[in-house]
Amino acid sequence: MTMTHPWISPLRMACLALALVLSAQQASVQQANAQHTDPPRNIVFILSDDHRYDFMGFHEEAPNFLDTPAMDRMAREGAHLANAFVTTSLCSPSRASILTGQYAHRHGVVDNSTRVPEGTRYFPEQLQDAGYQTAYVGKWHMGRASAEPRPGFDHWVSFRGQGVYYDPTFNVNGETVEREGYMTDLLTDYALDWLAEDRTPDQPFFLYLSHKAVHAEFEPAERHRGQYADVTPDYPPSMANVESNYRTKPDWVREQRFSWHGVEHMYHGQLAFDGFYRRYAETLLGLDQSIGRVLEYLEQEGLAENTLVVYMGDNGFLLGEHGLIDKRNAYEESIRVPMLAWGPGFIEPGTTVATQVRNIDVAPTLLDLAGASMPNGHVVDGRSFRPALQGEPMDDDGTFLYEYYWEYAFPHTPTVFALRGDRYKYIYYHGVWDLNGFYDLQEDPNERHNLIDVPAYQDEIRQMRNQLWQRLQATGGMQIPLRPSGSFQAGERLLDGNEE
């Protein structure tokens, strides 16, 4: 029997009851939200090749014709890591840095032909030890050009070296499989098939989907071929062959303009810039659709609320800046990469992460989310950016080390060491009698004015130069790795996997 006091009216009683119900509902919602801030159980990491940081439709610097609805969705519903970089802008070194959390001079994969040293530990091996099912689907491209399964993955789908865009041959768990179709679509099929059919539902999973796209020479899916045929490329200001663009630049930059990696003679004169640019953008469309298919599958299967999806590029790509194409150098378009994170209930929609994030930070971050870590004795140069994904501040001095080592097969770019800060960038070119570089990224974001000889900046230059060498010394990077060069026999470079 419910007792009521005579001074409490029935209407007031109803209001009090409603307030109690609303309070209980609010507490339930708060508890659910608190639960959603826990790290997701599953992880999908999607890697692309040669994707520029600004070639995403939502990006303020993107070409106005570009259509990337899946990437736009990841940014809108998740986080855009707006200051993402690589510590070496080249396929194999960058991919090894992602898997180990180490600089190239530490893990030893300094070019596209160096074999991965024996005993190298990849972070997915630690995920396996933590109870994760792991799968690798796509381009490996480290060391030898073979496609055999590597440590750390329960399920394996890959191909030899750089691969092809159409009708590829795969290694599927040690078996050779020939397929017809478009590489980007086939890799996505393999990835989704594993999620649907080959994993154990009651175990957490880690899926590493590694695309060939958008690596040169670009080949879009047939459905996208010619979609941008009427587009006029956005020529960057520093592309013009005028003295103002080269007055303070090193000589090697002007000379490279007329080489394999320059706009005047790209790929030995086989390609013209406008067509090159359009095919790059068209090839990107299939990659975006792949991302969209992954997100849609996770939603349809009820996995989205418990899965973090991270997308990034393995290095940047110049499209005419300074008269160059390709990567390798320390200019912004080479070292900056696209990076997005999507985790419903874990990441606040529309988050922009301003903190510098690097490829060496991927391993410690994903291990942190999984409650795992690298084994004792494995030095990790990166750090977890998990706090930044949830809007928390991170201590950061705003600088990072960049390195690239000269390659015999592609000698157009010298060995490069750089220290990139929030405002200034110092670049040192090793082994060439030429100008080093110093740029004010705030006043000169296109890096058109090299300030290396300007008296007013000499104290800052000296400080950054000293900091660069201190960083190298502290991480064991004071010895230049050498590779065999002139002694190569005919065909050896191809067999050794030294590809673009």
C-alpha positions in Angstrom: 0.0 0.0 0.0 1.4 3.4 -1.0 1.1 6.1 1.6 0.7 9.7 0.5 0.9 12.8 2.6 -2.1 15.0 2.5 0.0 18.0 1.5 1.4 16.4 -1.6 -1.1 16.6 -4.5 -1.6 13.8 -7.0 -0.1 16.1 -9.7 3.0 16.6 -7.7 3.3 12.9 -7.1 3.2 12.3 -10.8 5.9 14.9 -11.4 8.1 13.3 -8.8 7.7 9.9 -10.3 8.5 11.2 -13.8 11.6 12.9 -12.4 12.7 9.6 -10.9 12.2 7.8 -14.2 14.1 10.5 -16.1 16.9 10.5 -13.6 17.2 6.7 -13.9 17.2 7.0 -17.7 19.9 9.6 -17.6 22.1 7.5 -15.3 21.6 4.6 -17.7 22.7 6.7 -20.6 25.7 8.0 -18.7 26.7 4.5 -17.8 26.4 3.4 -21.4 28.4 6.4 -22.6 31.1 5.6 -20.0 31.2 2.0 -21.3 31.5 3.2 -24.9 34.7 5.1 -24.0 36.4 1.9 -23.3 38.8 0.8 -26.1 37.2 -1.1 -28.9 37.7 -4.8 -28.9 38.6 -5.2 -32.6 40.9 -3.2 -34.9 41.0 -2.8 -38.6 44.0 -1.0 -40.1 43.8 0.1 -43.7 47.0 1.2 -45.5 47.2 2.8 -48.9 50.3 3.6 -51.1 51.3 7.0 -52.3 48.2 8.8 -51.1 48.6 12.5 -50.6 47.5 14.1 -47.3 45.2 16.5 -49.0 43.5 14.2 -51.6 40.4 13.6 -49.5 37.2 15.4 -50.5 36.5 17.0 -47.1 40.0 18.4 -46.8 40.2 22.2 -47.1 43.1 21.9 -49.6 41.6 19.1 -51.7 40.9 19.6 -55.4 37.3 20.8 -55.8 36.3 17.9 -58.1 37.5 15.1 -55.8 34.8 12.7 -54.6 35.7 10.5 -51.6 32.5 9.8 -49.6 33.9 7.0 -47.4 37.0 9.0 -46.3 34.7 12.0 -45.7 32.5 9.8 -43.6 35.4 8.6 -41.5 36.3 12.3 -40.8 32.7 13.3 -40.1 31.9 10.4 -37.8 35.3 9.9 -36.4 38.7 11.8 -36.3 40.9 13.4 -38.8 44.5 13.3 -37.7 45.5 16.4 -39.5 49.2 16.3 -38.8 50.2 12.8 -39.7 53.6 12.1 -41.1 56.1 9.4 -42.0 59.6 9.3 -40.8 60.8 7.8 -44.2 58.8 8.6 -47.3 59.3 5.3 -49.2 57.2 2.1 -49.3 59.3 -0.5 -47.6 60.9 1.6 -44.8 57.6 3.2 -43.9 55.8 -0.1 -43.8 58.5 -1.6 -41.6 58.2 1.5 -39.3 54.5 0.9 -39.0 54.9 -2.7 -38.0 57.8 -2.2 -35.6 57.3 1.3 -34.2 60.9 2.1 -35.1 62.9 4.5 -37.3 64.4 3.0 -40.5 67.9 3.3 -39.2 66.9 1.1 -36.2 64.8 -1.6 -38.0 67.2 -1.7 -40.9 64.8 -1.7 -43.8 66.2 1.4 -45.4 65.1 0.9 -49.0 62.8 -1.2 -51.1 65.3 -4.0 -51.5 66.8 -4.4 -48.0 65.7 -7.7 -46.4 64.0 -7.5 -43.1 66.7 -8.5 -40.5 66.3 -11.8 -38.8 64.6 -11.6 -35.4 62.5 -8.5 -36.3 59.4 -8.4 -34.2 56.1 -7.1 -35.6 53.4 -5.7 -33.4 50.7 -8.2 -34.6 52.8 -10.9 -33.0 52.1 -9.3 -29.7 48.4 -9.1 -30.5 48.4 -12.8 -31.2 50.0 -13.3 -27.7 47.2 -11.1 -26.3 44.5 -13.5 -27.8 43.8 -11.7 -31.0 43.1 -13.4 -34.4 45.1 -11.6 -37.0 44.9 -11.4 -40.8 47.1 -9.7 -43.4 45.5 -8.9 -46.8 47.5 -7.0 -49.4 50.8 -5.6 -50.3 53.8 -6.5 -48.2 56.7 -5.1 -50.3 59.5 -5.4 -47.8 62.8 -7.0 -48.4 62.7 -9.9 -50.8 59.9 -9.8 -53.4 58.4 -13.1 -52.4 54.8 -13.4 -51.2 55.2 -16.0 -48.5 53.4 -15.6 -45.2 55.2 -13.5 -42.5 55.1 -13.8 -38.7 52.3 -12.3 -36.7 49.3 -13.3 -38.9 47.0 -16.3 -38.6 45.6 -15.6 -42.1 47.6 -14.4 -45.1 46.8 -13.0 -48.5 49.6 -11.2 -50.4 51.5 -11.0 -53.7 55.0 -10.6 -54.9 56.7 -7.2 -54.8 54.7 -4.3 -56.2 52.0 -6.4 -57.7 49.7 -5.5 -60.6 46.4 -3.7 -60.8 44.6 -6.3 -63.0 44.4 -10.1 -62.8 46.9 -10.6 -59.9 48.5 -13.8 -58.5 48.1 -14.2 -54.8 49.7 -16.2 -52.1 46.8 -17.4 -49.9 48.1 -19.1 -46.8 51.0 -20.5 -48.7 49.0 -21.5 -51.8 49.4 -19.8 -55.2 46.0 -18.5 -56.4 45.4 -16.7 -59.8 42.5 -14.3 -59.9 40.8 -12.2 -62.5 39.7 -8.7 -61.6 40.8 -5.4 -60.1 43.4 -5.6 -57.3 41.6 -3.1 -55.0 38.3 -4.9 -55.3 39.9 -8.4 -54.8 41.8 -7.4 -51.7 38.6 -6.0 -50.2 36.8 -9.2 -51.1 39.5 -11.3 -49.3 39.3 -9.0 -46.2 35.5 -9.2 -45.9 35.5 -12.9 -46.6 37.9 -13.5 -43.7 35.7 -11.4 -41.4 32.6 -13.2 -42.4 33.8 -16.8 -42.7 37.3 -17.5 -41.3 37.5 -15.9 -37.9 36.2 -17.1 -34.6 33.4 -14.8 -33.5 34.2 -15.0 -29.8 37.8 -13.8 -30.2 38.9 -10.2 -30.8 40.4 -9.6 -34.3 43.0 -7.5 -36.0 42.7 -7.0 -39.8 45.5 -5.4 -41.7 44.3 -4.4 -45.2 47.2 -3.2 -47.2 46.4 -1.8 -50.7 48.5 -1.4 -53.8 46.5 1.7 -54.7 47.3 4.4 -55.4 50.8 3.5 -56.4 52.2 4.6 -59.8 51.8 3.8 -62.6 48.2 4.4 -61.8 45.4 2.2 -63.2 41.8 3.0 -62.1 39.1 0.4 -62.0 37.3 0.2 -65.4 34.2 1.8 -63.8 36.2 4.8 -62.9 38.4 5.2 -66.0 37.8 8.6 -67.6 35.7 9.9 -64.8 38.0 12.9 -64.5 38.8 13.2 -68.2 37.6 16.8 -68.3 39.4 17.9 -65.1 42.1 20.6 -65.4 44.8 19.8 -62.8 45.5 22.3 -60.0 49.1 23.2 -60.8 51.0 24.1 -57.6 52.7 27.5 -57.6 56.1 26.0 -57.3 55.7 23.9 -60.4 56.4 26.7 -62.8 59.9 26.5 -64.3 60.8 30.0 -63.3 63.9 31.3 -61.5 61.9 32.5 -58.5 61.0 28.8 -57.7 64.7 27.7 -57.8 66.7 30.7 -56.7 67.3 29.4 -53.2 66.7 25.7 -53.9 69.5 23.0 -54.0 70.8 22.3 -57.5 69.6 18.7 -57.3 65.9 19.8 -57.1 66.1 21.7 -60.4 68.0 18.9 -62.1 65.5 16.3 -60.9 62.8 18.2 -62.7 64.2 16.7 -65.9 64.6 13.2 -64.6 62.4 10.1 -63.9 60.9 11.9 -60.9 60.4 15.3 -62.5 57.5 16.8 -64.4 59.5 17.4 -67.6 60.6 13.8 -68.1 58.5 11.6 -65.8 59.0 7.9 -66.1 61.5 8.5 -68.9 59.1 10.7 -70.8 56.4 8.0 -71.1 53.7 10.0 -69.3 52.4 13.6 -69.6 51.5 15.4 -66.4 47.8 16.1 -66.9 47.0 12.5 -67.7 49.2 11.3 -64.8 47.3 13.6 -62.4 43.8 12.5 -63.6 44.7 8.8 -63.4 45.9 9.3 -59.9 42.6 10.8 -58.9 40.6 8.1 -60.7 42.6 5.3 -59.1 41.8 6.8 -55.7 38.1 6.2 -56.3 38.4 2.4 -56.0 40.4 2.8 -52.8 37.6 5.0 -51.3 35.0 2.5 -52.2 37.0 -0.2 -50.5 37.0 1.8 -47.2 33.3 2.3 -47.6 32.7 -1.5 -48.0 34.6 -2.2 -44.8 32.6 0.4 -42.8 29.3 -0.9 -44.2 30.1 -4.5 -43.4 31.0 -3.7 -39.8 27.7 -1.9 -39.4 25.6 -4.6 -41.0 27.2 -7.3 -38.8 26.8 -5.3 -35.6 30.6 -4.9 -35.2 30.9 -1.2 -35.6 30.4 -0.2 -31.9 33.2 -2.5 -30.9 35.8 -1.9 -33.7 38.3 0.8 -34.4 39.1 1.5 -38.0 42.3 3.4 -38.8 43.2 4.5 -42.3 46.5 6.0 -43.4 48.9 6.3 -46.4 52.4 4.8 -46.3 53.9 8.0 -47.7 53.0 11.2 -49.4 53.3 12.1 -53.1 54.3 15.2 -55.0 52.1 16.2 -57.9 54.2 18.9 -59.5 55.5 20.7 -56.3 58.9 22.1 -57.0 58.6 20.6 -60.5 58.8 17.1 -59.0 56.6 13.9 -58.7 57.1 10.9 -56.4 58.2 11.1 -52.8 61.5 10.4 -50.9 62.4 14.1 -50.3 61.5 16.0 -47.1 59.1 18.5 -48.6 55.6 18.5 -47.0 53.8 16.8 -49.9 56.2 13.9 -49.5 56.2 13.4 -45.8 52.6 14.2 -44.9 50.0 11.5 -45.2 46.3 11.1 -44.8 45.1 9.6 -41.5 41.6 8.9 -40.2 40.2 7.0 -37.3 36.6 5.8 -36.9 35.3 4.2 -33.8 31.6 4.8 -33.0 31.1 5.3 -29.2 34.9 5.7 -28.7 35.8 8.7 -30.8 33.7 11.9 -30.7 32.4 12.6 -34.2 34.1 15.4 -36.0 37.3 15.2 -33.9 40.3 17.0 -35.4 43.7 15.8 -33.9 46.2 18.6 -34.2 49.0 16.7 -32.4 51.8 15.4 -34.7 51.3 11.7 -35.4 53.9 9.5 -37.2 54.0 6.1 -38.7 56.2 4.9 -35.8 53.3 5.7 -33.5 50.9 3.2 -35.0 52.3 0.1 -33.3 52.4 1.5 -29.8 48.9 3.0 -30.2 47.2 -0.2 -31.4 49.0 -2.2 -28.8 47.9 0.3 -26.2 44.3 -0.1 -27.3 44.6 -3.9 -27.0 46.3 -3.8 -23.6 49.5 -5.2 -25.0 53.1 -4.0 -25.6 56.3 -4.9 -27.4 58.5 -7.4 -25.6 61.4 -6.4 -23.4 64.4 -5.5 -25.5 62.4 -4.2 -28.5 63.0 -0.5 -28.5 60.0 1.5 -29.7 60.7 5.0 -31.1 57.1 5.9 -31.4 54.4 6.6 -28.7 50.7 5.9 -28.3 48.4 8.6 -29.6 45.4 7.0 -28.0 44.7 10.0 -25.7 44.5 12.3 -28.7 41.8 10.1 -30.3 39.6 11.0 -27.3 40.4 14.7 -27.3 43.0 14.5 -24.4 46.1 16.7 -24.5 49.5 15.1 -25.1 52.9 16.3 -24.2 54.8 17.0 -27.4 57.9 19.1 -28.3 56.4 19.4 -31.8 59.4 18.0 -33.7 60.2 14.7 -35.3 63.1 13.1 -37.2 62.9 12.4 -40.9 65.4 10.2 -42.9 65.8 8.9 -46.4 68.8 7.0 -47.8 70.1 7.4 -51.3 69.2 4.5 -53.6 71.4 3.2 -56.5 68.4 2.4 -58.6 66.8 5.8 -58.2 69.7 8.2 -57.7 67.7 11.4 -58.3 67.3 12.2 -54.5 70.3 12.4 -52.1 70.4 11.0 -48.6 68.2 13.3 -46.5 67.9 14.0 -42.8 65.4 16.6 -41.5 63.9 17.9 -38.3 60.3 19.0 -38.8 58.8 21.3 -36.2 55.4 22.9 -35.8 56.8 26.1 -37.5 60.3 25.5 -38.9 61.9 22.7 -40.8 65.6 22.0 -41.1 66.9 19.7 -44.0 70.4 18.3 -44.3 71.5 16.7 -47.5 74.3 14.2 -47.0 77.0 13.5 -49.6 76.3 16.3 -52.0 77.9 19.7 -52.4 74.7 21.7 -52.3 72.4 23.9 -50.2 70.7 22.5 -47.2 67.2 23.7 -46.4 65.4 25.8 -43.8 61.7 26.8 -44.1 59.2 28.8 -42.2 56.1 26.6 -42.6 53.8 29.2 -41.1 54.8 32.0 -43.4 55.7 29.9 -46.4 53.7 26.6 -46.3 54.6 25.8 -50.0 58.3 25.9 -49.1 59.2 28.2 -51.9 61.7 30.3 -50.0 64.8 28.6 -48.5 66.0 30.7 -45.6 69.2 28.7 -44.9 71.5 31.7 -45.7 69.4 34.4 -44.1 71.3 35.9 -41.2 68.2 36.5 -39.0 67.5 32.8 -38.8 71.0 31.5 -38.0 70.4 30.9 -34.3 67.2 28.9 -35.1 69.1 27.0 -37.8 72.0 26.2 -35.5 69.6 25.0 -32.8 67.6 22.7 -35.1 70.8 21.3 -36.7 72.1 20.4 -33.3 68.8 18.9 -32.3 68.8 16.8 -35.4 72.2 15.3 -34.7 71.3 14.7 -31.1 68.1 12.9 -32.1 70.1 10.7 -34.5 72.8 10.0 -32.0 70.2 9.1 -29.2 68.4 6.6 -31.5 71.5 4.9 -33.0 71.3 6.7 -36.4 74.8 8.1 -36.8 75.9 5.4 -39.3 74.8 5.6 -43.0 73.6 2.2 -44.2 75.2 1.1 -47.4 73.8 -1.2 -50.1 75.5 -3.0 -53.0 75.3 -0.9 -56.1 77.6 -1.0 -59.2 78.2 -4.8 -58.7 74.6 -5.7 -59.5 74.3 -8.3 -62.2 71.7 -8.0 -65.0 68.2 -8.7 -63.5 69.4 -8.7 -59.9 67.6 -5.6 -58.9 64.3 -7.0 -60.0 64.9 -10.3 -58.2 65.9 -8.4 -55.1 62.6 -6.5 -55.1 64.1 -3.1 -55.6 61.1 -1.5 -57.2 59.4 1.9 -57.2 
